[in-house]
Amino acid sequence: MRLLLIENDLTHGRVLRDVFSLWGHEVGLCLSEKELSDLLHKSDWNGVVTELDIPGLEKYQVISMVKREMPWVPVIVLTENASVKSAVRAIQTGADEFFVKPADVNQLQAILDQINTKMSKWEQSDYLQRRLKDTSLKLQLQLQKIIHLLESNQKDGLKNSVQRESL
């Protein structure tokens, strides 16, 4: 699974990136608002793990940005500065999960595994195509974009595995 990790501290970012990589995820690390715009368009992310306080952005703005660009992508907040009020606000803004640092790694890994399982189901042949019949035109267009992205990712994955095998 491709994760975008948005962090405000380089050391925390590197540690989290390494942990998520050990769990089998491809991880993009973002440390500022400048990088975020580029990274949101650079790859097709399957999930986002973010701190709330990102340099250059107002609190909760990162959640809104991600959901505006990729409404189907789950957003997990992993933050140091938390309260019940901030958790509620993050969920209202569009976050799917909320964790306080230091997080329970077993719970965090379980959430990422659930997301990965859902992505695997979506990638099954014609799962999304069958769902298109029961949706509005606007949603059909969004789902077609997702299908296209998933198909291109599968082709990229196949190319990468063929290249690795030839080495």
MARKE-285476 format. One record per residue: residue number from 1; x, y, z of N, C-alpha, C, O in turn; residue in three letters. Coordinates in steps of 0.001 Angstrom, whole numbers, plus 500000, padded with zeros to 6 digits. Example, Ala and Ser with C-alpha at 12.3 -4.5 7.8 and 13.67 -1.06 7.14 Angstrom:
BEGIN
+-----+--------+--------+--------+--------+--------+--------+--------+--------+--------+--------+--------+--------+------+
|  nr |    nc1 |    nc2 |    nc3 |   cac1 |   cac2 |   cac3 |    cc1 |    cc2 |    cc3 |    oc1 |    oc2 |    oc3 | rest |
+-----+--------+--------+--------+--------+--------+--------+--------+--------+--------+--------+--------+--------+------+
|   1 | 513190 | 494310 | 507800 | 512300 | 495500 | 507800 | 513200 | 496700 | 507800 | 514236 | 496681 | 508465 |  ALA |
|   2 | 512850 | 497750 | 507080 | 513670 | 498940 | 507140 | 512900 | 500030 | 507870 | 513409 | 501138 | 508039 |  SER |
+-----+--------+--------+--------+--------+--------+--------+--------+--------+--------+--------+--------+--------+------+
end
This chain:
BEGIN
+-----+--------+--------+--------+--------+--------+--------+--------+--------+--------+--------+--------+--------+------+
|  nr |    nc1 |    nc2 |    nc3 |   cac1 |   cac2 |   cac3 |    cc1 |    cc2 |    cc3 |    oc1 |    oc2 |    oc3 | rest |
+-----+--------+--------+--------+--------+--------+--------+--------+--------+--------+--------+--------+--------+------+
|   1 | 500839 | 498829 | 500000 | 500000 | 500000 | 500000 | 500891 | 501243 | 500000 | 501932 | 501276 | 500656 |  MET |
|   2 | 500467 | 502255 | 499260 | 501214 | 503510 | 499189 | 500647 | 504501 | 500190 | 499495 | 504923 | 500087 |  ARG |
|   3 | 501477 | 504865 | 501163 | 501082 | 505787 | 502221 | 501791 | 507111 | 502060 | 502985 | 507156 | 501764 |  LEU |
|   4 | 501053 | 508189 | 502255 | 501648 | 509509 | 502342 | 501702 | 509858 | 503818 | 500668 | 509936 | 504481 |  LEU |
|   5 | 502900 | 510068 | 504328 | 503115 | 510435 | 505716 | 503411 | 511928 | 505771 | 504400 | 512391 | 505202 |  LEU |
|   6 | 502557 | 512675 | 506454 | 502719 | 514119 | 506578 | 503078 | 514404 | 508028 | 502285 | 514159 | 508937 |  ILE |
|   7 | 504274 | 514922 | 508232 | 504820 | 515080 | 509588 | 505445 | 516458 | 509711 | 505873 | 517042 | 508716 |  GLU |
|   8 | 505499 | 516978 | 510934 | 506100 | 518290 | 511158 | 507505 | 518212 | 511746 | 508142 | 519240 | 511981 |  ASN |
|   9 | 507983 | 517007 | 511979 | 509297 | 516811 | 512576 | 510059 | 515759 | 511759 | 509590 | 514635 | 511582 |  ASP |
|  10 | 511233 | 516143 | 511269 | 512010 | 515247 | 510411 | 512349 | 513931 | 511106 | 512239 | 512868 | 510495 |  LEU |
|  11 | 512755 | 513986 | 512362 | 513125 | 512766 | 513087 | 511922 | 511841 | 513239 | 512016 | 510648 | 512950 |  THR |
|  12 | 510782 | 512390 | 513697 | 509578 | 511566 | 513812 | 509180 | 511009 | 512452 | 508788 | 509847 | 512339 |  HIS |
|  13 | 509285 | 511841 | 511423 | 508936 | 511413 | 510080 | 509769 | 510241 | 509603 | 509247 | 509281 | 509037 |  GLY |
|  14 | 511062 | 510328 | 509838 | 511947 | 509225 | 509406 | 511649 | 507935 | 510162 | 511633 | 506854 | 509574 |  ARG |
|  15 | 511414 | 508054 | 511466 | 511118 | 506868 | 512274 | 509813 | 506225 | 511803 | 509747 | 505014 | 511594 |  VAL |
|  16 | 508776 | 507053 | 511640 | 507491 | 506518 | 511181 | 507597 | 505927 | 509779 | 507025 | 504873 | 509500 |  LEU |
|  17 | 508322 | 506601 | 508904 | 508513 | 506082 | 507543 | 509168 | 504705 | 507595 | 508757 | 503787 | 506886 |  ARG |
|  18 | 510182 | 504570 | 508434 | 510875 | 503283 | 508543 | 509957 | 502201 | 509106 | 509977 | 501064 | 508636 |  ASP |
|  19 | 509155 | 502548 | 510110 | 508224 | 501572 | 510697 | 507203 | 501129 | 509656 | 506965 | 499934 | 509484 |  VAL |
|  20 | 506601 | 502095 | 508960 | 505600 | 501755 | 507943 | 506226 | 500939 | 506809 | 505588 | 500040 | 506263 |  PHE |
|  21 | 507457 | 501251 | 506464 | 508159 | 500484 | 505430 | 508394 | 499050 | 505893 | 508241 | 498112 | 505111 |  SER |
|  22 | 508764 | 498876 | 507155 | 508947 | 497526 | 507701 | 507641 | 496738 | 507654 | 507655 | 495514 | 507527 |  LEU |
|  23 | 506538 | 497425 | 507753 | 505225 | 496777 | 507683 | 504827 | 496479 | 506245 | 503760 | 495915 | 506006 |  TRP |
|  24 | 505665 | 496848 | 505286 | 505420 | 496506 | 503892 | 504804 | 497592 | 503035 | 504353 | 497316 | 501924 |  GLY |
|  25 | 504773 | 498819 | 503526 | 504157 | 499908 | 502778 | 505211 | 500742 | 502064 | 506334 | 500893 | 502543 |  HIS |
|  26 | 504829 | 501284 | 500905 | 505649 | 502301 | 500240 | 505249 | 503623 | 500880 | 504061 | 503935 | 500969 |  GLU |
|  27 | 506237 | 504409 | 501328 | 505914 | 505611 | 502097 | 506558 | 506839 | 501475 | 507757 | 506860 | 501196 |  VAL |
|  28 | 505734 | 507864 | 501263 | 506214 | 509177 | 500861 | 506175 | 510072 | 502079 | 505163 | 510117 | 502779 |  GLY |
|  29 | 507252 | 510782 | 502345 | 507340 | 511640 | 503523 | 507215 | 513098 | 503115 | 507931 | 513573 | 502233 |  LEU |
|  30 | 506304 | 513797 | 503761 | 506056 | 515217 | 503501 | 506257 | 515977 | 504806 | 505723 | 515595 | 505847 |  CYS |
|  31 | 507042 | 517069 | 504738 | 507349 | 517825 | 505950 | 506845 | 519265 | 505935 | 507056 | 519995 | 506903 |  LEU |
|  32 | 506185 | 519689 | 504855 | 505726 | 521075 | 504802 | 504589 | 521236 | 503810 | 504296 | 520341 | 503017 |  SER |
|  33 | 503968 | 522378 | 503874 | 502876 | 522713 | 502965 | 503358 | 522751 | 501526 | 502627 | 522352 | 500619 |  GLU |
|  34 | 504574 | 523223 | 501304 | 505126 | 523282 | 499938 | 505190 | 521892 | 499309 | 504794 | 521701 | 498159 |  LYS |
|  35 | 505684 | 520941 | 500065 | 505805 | 519574 | 499550 | 504444 | 518906 | 499362 | 504275 | 518070 | 498475 |  GLU |
|  36 | 503485 | 519276 | 500191 | 502189 | 518595 | 500174 | 501482 | 518707 | 498838 | 500998 | 517706 | 498310 |  LEU |
|  37 | 501415 | 519900 | 498284 | 500723 | 520074 | 496996 | 501340 | 519190 | 495921 | 500623 | 518552 | 495150 |  SER |
|  38 | 502669 | 519153 | 495870 | 503343 | 518315 | 494873 | 503072 | 516837 | 495109 | 502762 | 516105 | 494169 |  ASP |
|  39 | 503186 | 516395 | 496356 | 503013 | 514980 | 496662 | 501577 | 514508 | 496470 | 501351 | 513350 | 496120 |  LEU |
|  40 | 500612 | 515383 | 496693 | 499219 | 514979 | 496478 | 498961 | 514657 | 495013 | 498122 | 513813 | 494698 |  LEU |
|  41 | 499674 | 515322 | 494123 | 499478 | 515096 | 492691 | 500491 | 514122 | 492100 | 500309 | 513638 | 490983 |  HIS |
|  42 | 501544 | 513837 | 492834 | 502641 | 513035 | 492299 | 502315 | 511541 | 492231 | 502766 | 510846 | 491320 |  LYS |
|  43 | 501549 | 511061 | 493173 | 501306 | 509629 | 493226 | 499854 | 509362 | 493593 | 499125 | 510258 | 494019 |  SER |
|  44 | 499464 | 508142 | 493424 | 498127 | 507698 | 493795 | 498229 | 507028 | 495158 | 498581 | 505852 | 495260 |  ASP |
|  45 | 497925 | 507773 | 496184 | 498067 | 507287 | 497549 | 496875 | 506433 | 497934 | 495746 | 506701 | 497523 |  TRP |
|  46 | 497135 | 505402 | 498727 | 496068 | 504551 | 499248 | 495639 | 504979 | 500642 | 494554 | 504621 | 501101 |  ASN |
|  47 | 496485 | 505741 | 501311 | 496184 | 506215 | 502654 | 497109 | 507353 | 503029 | 498195 | 507507 | 502470 |  GLY |
|  48 | 496653 | 508156 | 503996 | 497443 | 509286 | 504486 | 497489 | 509203 | 506002 | 496466 | 509015 | 506660 |  VAL |
|  49 | 498692 | 509348 | 506546 | 498887 | 509468 | 507989 | 499466 | 510853 | 508210 | 500503 | 511197 | 507643 |  VAL |
|  50 | 498793 | 511651 | 509039 | 499210 | 513039 | 509165 | 499209 | 513551 | 510602 | 498397 | 513143 | 511433 |  THR |
|  51 | 500127 | 514439 | 510860 | 500143 | 515271 | 512059 | 499148 | 516399 | 511789 | 498885 | 516715 | 510629 |  GLU |
|  52 | 498597 | 517004 | 512819 | 497669 | 518124 | 512626 | 498386 | 519442 | 512377 | 497920 | 520260 | 511585 |  LEU |
|  53 | 499508 | 519655 | 513040 | 500232 | 520926 | 512942 | 501353 | 520808 | 511915 | 502430 | 520290 | 512210 |  ASP |
|  54 | 501086 | 521293 | 510714 | 502055 | 521243 | 509619 | 502486 | 522667 | 509293 | 501640 | 523548 | 509131 |  ILE |
|  55 | 503795 | 522903 | 509195 | 504275 | 524257 | 508874 | 503642 | 524802 | 507587 | 503627 | 524133 | 506553 |  PRO |
|  56 | 503128 | 526019 | 507675 | 502521 | 526663 | 506517 | 501028 | 526436 | 506390 | 500388 | 527026 | 505520 |  GLY |
|  57 | 500455 | 525588 | 507244 | 499019 | 525294 | 507180 | 498360 | 525533 | 508534 | 498979 | 525388 | 509588 |  LEU |
|  58 | 497096 | 525901 | 508469 | 496324 | 525998 | 509704 | 495979 | 524590 | 510168 | 495929 | 523654 | 509369 |  GLU |
|  59 | 495743 | 524453 | 511461 | 495365 | 523162 | 512016 | 494145 | 522628 | 511266 | 493223 | 523389 | 510975 |  LYS |
|  60 | 494127 | 521358 | 510957 | 493060 | 520653 | 510249 | 493042 | 520929 | 508745 | 492333 | 520236 | 508015 |  TYR |
|  61 | 493784 | 521897 | 508267 | 493771 | 522232 | 506844 | 494319 | 521089 | 505994 | 493865 | 520876 | 504870 |  GLN |
|  62 | 495288 | 520360 | 506524 | 495865 | 519244 | 505769 | 494798 | 518186 | 505478 | 494791 | 517587 | 504402 |  VAL |
|  63 | 493903 | 517959 | 506432 | 492830 | 516977 | 506222 | 491936 | 517445 | 505074 | 491602 | 516670 | 504178 |  ILE |
|  64 | 491559 | 518704 | 505113 | 490701 | 519263 | 504058 | 491363 | 519180 | 502688 | 490712 | 518849 | 501697 |  SER |
|  65 | 492654 | 519481 | 502633 | 493373 | 519428 | 501354 | 493368 | 518019 | 500778 | 493098 | 517822 | 499593 |  MET |
|  66 | 493666 | 517047 | 501624 | 493707 | 515657 | 501157 | 492323 | 515215 | 500687 | 492193 | 514621 | 499617 |  VAL |
|  67 | 491299 | 515500 | 501474 | 489944 | 515066 | 501124 | 489423 | 515781 | 499877 | 488630 | 515214 | 499125 |  LYS |
|  68 | 489861 | 517017 | 499654 | 489439 | 517735 | 498449 | 490061 | 517094 | 497205 | 489393 | 516946 | 496181 |  ARG |
|  69 | 491337 | 516714 | 497294 | 492039 | 516134 | 496153 | 491725 | 514655 | 495956 | 491623 | 514179 | 494826 |  GLU |
|  70 | 491572 | 513935 | 497062 | 491371 | 512487 | 496994 | 490345 | 512071 | 498045 | 490721 | 511522 | 499081 |  MET |
|  71 | 489063 | 512319 | 497803 | 488051 | 512063 | 498826 | 487937 | 510599 | 499250 | 487432 | 510313 | 500335 |  PRO |
|  72 | 488386 | 509694 | 498435 | 488289 | 508262 | 498731 | 489436 | 507758 | 499605 | 489383 | 506631 | 500098 |  TRP |
|  73 | 490467 | 508574 | 499804 | 491643 | 508121 | 500541 | 491433 | 508295 | 502049 | 491113 | 509392 | 502504 |  VAL |
|  74 | 491612 | 507220 | 502824 | 491480 | 507334 | 504279 | 492590 | 508207 | 504866 | 493750 | 508119 | 504464 |  PRO |
|  75 | 492207 | 509049 | 505823 | 493158 | 509925 | 506511 | 493208 | 509519 | 507976 | 492190 | 509484 | 508667 |  VAL |
|  76 | 494415 | 509215 | 508428 | 494649 | 508857 | 509819 | 495450 | 509988 | 510454 | 496540 | 510325 | 509992 |  ILE |
|  77 | 494905 | 510566 | 511506 | 495625 | 511612 | 512231 | 496454 | 510936 | 513321 | 495955 | 510105 | 514080 |  VAL |
|  78 | 497724 | 511311 | 513379 | 498656 | 510826 | 514394 | 499367 | 512059 | 514927 | 500291 | 512571 | 514295 |  LEU |
|  79 | 498934 | 512537 | 516093 | 499374 | 513845 | 516556 | 499850 | 513845 | 518001 | 499454 | 512998 | 518800 |  THR |
|  80 | 500708 | 514810 | 518323 | 501193 | 514983 | 519695 | 500237 | 515842 | 520513 | 499982 | 515562 | 521684 |  GLU |
|  81 | 499718 | 516876 | 519894 | 498880 | 517849 | 520584 | 497418 | 517498 | 520382 | 496803 | 517891 | 519391 |  ASN |
|  82 | 496862 | 516745 | 521342 | 495509 | 516250 | 521141 | 494640 | 516481 | 522365 | 495104 | 516533 | 523504 |  ALA |
|  83 | 493374 | 516616 | 522073 | 492340 | 516695 | 523093 | 491099 | 516056 | 522492 | 491073 | 515724 | 521306 |  SER |
|  84 | 490088 | 515887 | 523300 | 488837 | 515346 | 522782 | 488285 | 516304 | 521723 | 487774 | 515868 | 520691 |  VAL |
|  85 | 488392 | 517601 | 521984 | 487894 | 518608 | 521048 | 488624 | 518514 | 519704 | 487993 | 518594 | 518650 |  LYS |
|  86 | 489956 | 518345 | 519739 | 490706 | 518259 | 518481 | 490390 | 516966 | 517736 | 490372 | 516950 | 516505 |  SER |
|  87 | 490142 | 515890 | 518467 | 489779 | 514628 | 517811 | 488425 | 514761 | 517105 | 488266 | 514323 | 515965 |  ALA |
|  88 | 487463 | 515364 | 517788 | 486143 | 515553 | 517195 | 486244 | 516449 | 515968 | 485647 | 516154 | 514932 |  VAL |
|  89 | 486989 | 517532 | 516077 | 487138 | 518465 | 514954 | 487820 | 517779 | 513758 | 487426 | 517984 | 512610 |  ARG |
|  90 | 488844 | 516965 | 514043 | 489534 | 516250 | 512960 | 488584 | 515299 | 512237 | 488590 | 515230 | 511008 |  ALA |
|  91 | 487776 | 514573 | 512986 | 486811 | 513644 | 512385 | 485765 | 514423 | 511589 | 485384 | 514009 | 510494 |  ILE |
|  92 | 485300 | 515546 | 512133 | 484322 | 516376 | 511413 | 484914 | 516934 | 510120 | 484197 | 517131 | 509139 |  GLN |
|  93 | 486220 | 517186 | 510122 | 486891 | 517735 | 508945 | 487119 | 516670 | 507881 | 487330 | 516996 | 506713 |  THR |
|  94 | 487077 | 515397 | 508275 | 487225 | 514335 | 507285 | 488178 | 513217 | 507654 | 488333 | 512263 | 506891 |  GLY |
|  95 | 488824 | 513313 | 508817 | 489732 | 512235 | 509240 | 488931 | 510965 | 509506 | 487798 | 511016 | 509983 |  ALA |
|  96 | 489538 | 509835 | 509189 | 488878 | 508553 | 509406 | 489260 | 507924 | 510739 | 488481 | 507176 | 511329 |  ASP |
|  97 | 490458 | 508233 | 511204 | 490957 | 507703 | 512476 | 491766 | 508785 | 513171 | 492259 | 509709 | 512523 |  GLU |
|  98 | 491904 | 508675 | 514491 | 492633 | 509670 | 515271 | 493445 | 508950 | 516341 | 492895 | 508211 | 517158 |  PHE |
|  99 | 494765 | 509173 | 516328 | 495658 | 508582 | 517318 | 496501 | 509684 | 517964 | 496847 | 510680 | 517328 |  PHE |
| 100 | 496818 | 509479 | 519237 | 497692 | 510395 | 519954 | 499053 | 509730 | 520084 | 499149 | 508553 | 520433 |  VAL |
| 101 | 500126 | 510505 | 519794 | 501486 | 509995 | 519954 | 501830 | 509930 | 521435 | 501441 | 510827 | 522183 |  LYS |
| 102 | 502528 | 508926 | 521875 | 502888 | 507731 | 521109 | 501677 | 506810 | 520977 | 501000 | 506508 | 521960 |  PRO |
| 103 | 501422 | 506377 | 519772 | 500246 | 505547 | 519484 | 500527 | 504087 | 519792 | 501677 | 503649 | 519817 |  ALA |
| 104 | 499475 | 503358 | 520020 | 499558 | 501912 | 520164 | 499843 | 501354 | 518766 | 498982 | 501395 | 517887 |  ASP |
| 105 | 501052 | 500835 | 518570 | 501458 | 500395 | 517235 | 500597 | 499244 | 516719 | 500390 | 499117 | 515512 |  VAL |
| 106 | 500098 | 498412 | 517620 | 499245 | 497307 | 517181 | 497930 | 497824 | 516601 | 497444 | 497309 | 515593 |  ASN |
| 107 | 497356 | 498846 | 517242 | 496118 | 499434 | 516722 | 496369 | 500140 | 515395 | 495579 | 500022 | 514458 |  GLN |
| 108 | 497466 | 500867 | 515324 | 497804 | 501580 | 514095 | 498032 | 500599 | 512946 | 497550 | 500812 | 511833 |  LEU |
| 109 | 498759 | 499544 | 513219 | 499014 | 498537 | 512185 | 497708 | 497851 | 511770 | 497518 | 497548 | 510593 |  GLN |
| 110 | 496815 | 497607 | 512721 | 495528 | 496975 | 512399 | 494704 | 497862 | 511468 | 494070 | 497363 | 510538 |  ALA |
| 111 | 494708 | 499176 | 511713 | 493972 | 500108 | 510850 | 494566 | 500095 | 509442 | 493829 | 500040 | 508457 |  ILE |
| 112 | 495889 | 500143 | 509344 | 496538 | 500116 | 508027 | 496256 | 498801 | 507304 | 496070 | 498786 | 506087 |  LEU |
| 113 | 496224 | 497710 | 508045 | 495892 | 496410 | 507449 | 494454 | 496395 | 506918 | 494189 | 495828 | 505858 |  ASP |
| 114 | 493530 | 497016 | 507654 | 492141 | 497094 | 507190 | 492047 | 497886 | 505888 | 491339 | 497493 | 504961 |  GLN |
| 115 | 492763 | 499000 | 505830 | 492768 | 499819 | 504617 | 493333 | 499009 | 503456 | 492788 | 499027 | 502353 |  ILE |
| 116 | 494424 | 498304 | 503711 | 495060 | 497491 | 502674 | 494117 | 496396 | 502182 | 494064 | 496115 | 500984 |  ASN |
| 117 | 493376 | 495779 | 503095 | 492418 | 494739 | 502722 | 491319 | 495316 | 501833 | 490935 | 494700 | 500839 |  THR |
| 118 | 490810 | 496503 | 502191 | 489784 | 497151 | 501369 | 490332 | 497467 | 499977 | 489644 | 497270 | 498975 |  LYS |
| 119 | 491572 | 497958 | 499918 | 492182 | 498266 | 498623 | 492315 | 497002 | 497784 | 492068 | 497033 | 496579 |  MET |
| 120 | 492697 | 495904 | 498397 | 492833 | 494645 | 497665 | 491495 | 494213 | 497089 | 491434 | 493711 | 495967 |  SER |
| 121 | 490424 | 494403 | 497848 | 489091 | 494047 | 497359 | 488730 | 494904 | 496156 | 488200 | 494403 | 495165 |  LYS |
| 122 | 489018 | 496199 | 496247 | 488706 | 497103 | 495145 | 489489 | 496750 | 493894 | 489006 | 496949 | 492779 |  TRP |
| 123 | 490690 | 496229 | 494071 | 491536 | 495918 | 492928 | 491140 | 494608 | 492248 | 491649 | 494283 | 491176 |  GLU |
| 124 | 490228 | 493854 | 492875 | 489772 | 492628 | 492241 | 489078 | 492988 | 490932 | 488470 | 494051 | 490800 |  GLN |
| 125 | 489184 | 492081 | 489976 | 488640 | 492377 | 488654 | 487169 | 492741 | 488714 | 486373 | 492071 | 489373 |  SER |
| 126 | 486834 | 493770 | 488044 | 485509 | 494338 | 487821 | 484683 | 494645 | 489069 | 483477 | 494859 | 488947 |  ASP |
| 127 | 485278 | 494675 | 490258 | 484522 | 495025 | 491467 | 483922 | 496418 | 491332 | 482726 | 496604 | 491554 |  TYR |
| 128 | 484750 | 497400 | 490968 | 484247 | 498764 | 490831 | 483351 | 498914 | 489608 | 482389 | 499682 | 489634 |  LEU |
| 129 | 483659 | 498188 | 488540 | 482819 | 498269 | 487342 | 481378 | 497864 | 487660 | 480437 | 498495 | 487180 |  GLN |
| 130 | 481203 | 496817 | 488465 | 479867 | 496368 | 488830 | 479151 | 497398 | 489681 | 477930 | 497529 | 489599 |  ARG |
| 131 | 479897 | 498132 | 490499 | 479305 | 499137 | 491383 | 478877 | 500392 | 490634 | 478053 | 501153 | 491142 |  ARG |
| 132 | 479412 | 500627 | 489446 | 479079 | 501823 | 488686 | 477604 | 501885 | 488302 | 477036 | 502973 | 488202 |  LEU |
| 133 | 476989 | 500747 | 488091 | 475607 | 500709 | 487614 | 474634 | 501371 | 488585 | 473598 | 501880 | 488159 |  LYS |
| 134 | 474945 | 501375 | 489875 | 474016 | 501864 | 490890 | 474367 | 503255 | 491414 | 473931 | 503614 | 492507 |  ASP |
| 135 | 475127 | 504033 | 490685 | 475583 | 505312 | 491212 | 475183 | 506478 | 490316 | 474810 | 506302 | 489156 |  THR |
| 136 | 475273 | 507676 | 490892 | 474973 | 508884 | 490130 | 476084 | 509152 | 489114 | 477164 | 508568 | 489193 |  SER |
| 137 | 475805 | 510042 | 488160 | 476781 | 510363 | 487120 | 478063 | 510927 | 487715 | 479155 | 510532 | 487306 |  LEU |
| 138 | 477952 | 511847 | 488678 | 479142 | 512447 | 489285 | 479992 | 511377 | 489963 | 481213 | 511352 | 489810 |  LYS |
| 139 | 479339 | 510504 | 490706 | 480066 | 509439 | 491381 | 480640 | 508457 | 490367 | 481736 | 507937 | 490576 |  LEU |
| 140 | 479926 | 508190 | 489274 | 480446 | 507310 | 488236 | 481754 | 507852 | 487673 | 482700 | 507099 | 487448 |  GLN |
| 141 | 481801 | 509153 | 487451 | 483028 | 509767 | 486923 | 484179 | 509612 | 487913 | 485308 | 509313 | 487524 |  LEU |
| 142 | 483882 | 509820 | 489201 | 484931 | 509655 | 490212 | 485402 | 508203 | 490276 | 486600 | 507939 | 490376 |  GLN |
| 143 | 484466 | 507272 | 490218 | 484838 | 505860 | 490262 | 485621 | 505448 | 489018 | 486542 | 504636 | 489107 |  LEU |
| 144 | 485265 | 506001 | 487867 | 486022 | 505698 | 486658 | 487461 | 506182 | 486787 | 488387 | 505514 | 486327 |  GLN |
| 145 | 487649 | 507335 | 487407 | 489006 | 507834 | 487639 | 489769 | 506877 | 488552 | 490939 | 506579 | 488314 |  LYS |
| 146 | 489101 | 506405 | 489587 | 489741 | 505459 | 490510 | 490106 | 504175 | 489778 | 491210 | 503655 | 489943 |  ILE |
| 147 | 489183 | 503661 | 488971 | 489454 | 502439 | 488208 | 490672 | 502631 | 487314 | 491548 | 501769 | 487244 |  ILE |
| 148 | 490712 | 503760 | 486641 | 491857 | 504058 | 485774 | 493156 | 504079 | 486587 | 494159 | 503501 | 486167 |  HIS |
| 149 | 493138 | 504731 | 487729 | 494338 | 504799 | 488560 | 494760 | 503416 | 489052 | 495947 | 503087 | 489059 |  LEU |
| 150 | 493775 | 502605 | 489466 | 494093 | 501254 | 489938 | 494681 | 500410 | 488817 | 495643 | 499671 | 489026 |  LEU |
| 151 | 494099 | 500523 | 487620 | 494619 | 499759 | 486491 | 496031 | 500182 | 486140 | 496877 | 499335 | 485856 |  GLU |
| 152 | 496302 | 501487 | 486156 | 497660 | 501954 | 485845 | 498633 | 501523 | 486933 | 499788 | 501213 | 486639 |  SER |
| 153 | 498182 | 501499 | 488190 | 499048 | 501039 | 489272 | 499362 | 499560 | 489134 | 500485 | 499133 | 489399 |  ASN |
| 154 | 498364 | 498769 | 488717 | 498607 | 497341 | 488516 | 499620 | 497126 | 487408 | 500497 | 496269 | 487523 |  GLN |
| 155 | 499506 | 497903 | 486328 | 500461 | 497785 | 485225 | 501856 | 498183 | 485694 | 502838 | 497522 | 485356 |  LYS |
| 156 | 501946 | 499269 | 486476 | 503240 | 499696 | 487005 | 503836 | 498628 | 487914 | 505037 | 498359 | 487872 |  ASP |
| 157 | 502976 | 498021 | 488742 | 503449 | 496959 | 489632 | 503948 | 495762 | 488851 | 504953 | 495154 | 489218 |  GLY |
| 158 | 503252 | 495418 | 487772 | 503671 | 494304 | 486924 | 505001 | 494618 | 486259 | 505888 | 493767 | 486209 |  LEU |
| 159 | 505144 | 495845 | 485743 | 506410 | 496244 | 485120 | 507549 | 496159 | 486127 | 508630 | 495664 | 485806 |  LYS |
| 160 | 507309 | 496645 | 487357 | 508350 | 496619 | 488382 | 508742 | 495196 | 488742 | 509923 | 494909 | 488935 |  ASN |
| 161 | 507755 | 494290 | 488836 | 508100 | 492907 | 489186 | 508831 | 492233 | 488053 | 509731 | 491431 | 488299 |  SER |
| 162 | 508470 | 492535 | 486807 | 509181 | 491972 | 485651 | 510624 | 492491 | 485631 | 511558 | 491733 | 485371 |  VAL |
| 163 | 510796 | 493774 | 485905 | 512138 | 494355 | 485927 | 512976 | 493724 | 487032 | 514154 | 493434 | 486826 |  GLN |
| 164 | 512367 | 493506 | 488225 | 513113 | 492895 | 489320 | 513522 | 491469 | 488977 | 514629 | 491040 | 489301 |  ARG |
| 165 | 512613 | 490724 | 488311 | 512909 | 489351 | 487962 | 514023 | 489262 | 486916 | 514813 | 488318 | 486922 |  GLU |
| 166 | 514082 | 490254 | 486016 | 515092 | 490224 | 484974 | 516476 | 490580 | 485516 | 517490 | 490288 | 484883 |  SER |
| 167 | 516511 | 491209 | 486687 | 517820 | 491553 | 487300 | 518361 | 490325 | 487945 | 519447 | 490359 | 488525 |  LEU |
+-----+--------+--------+--------+--------+--------+--------+--------+--------+--------+--------+--------+--------+------+
end
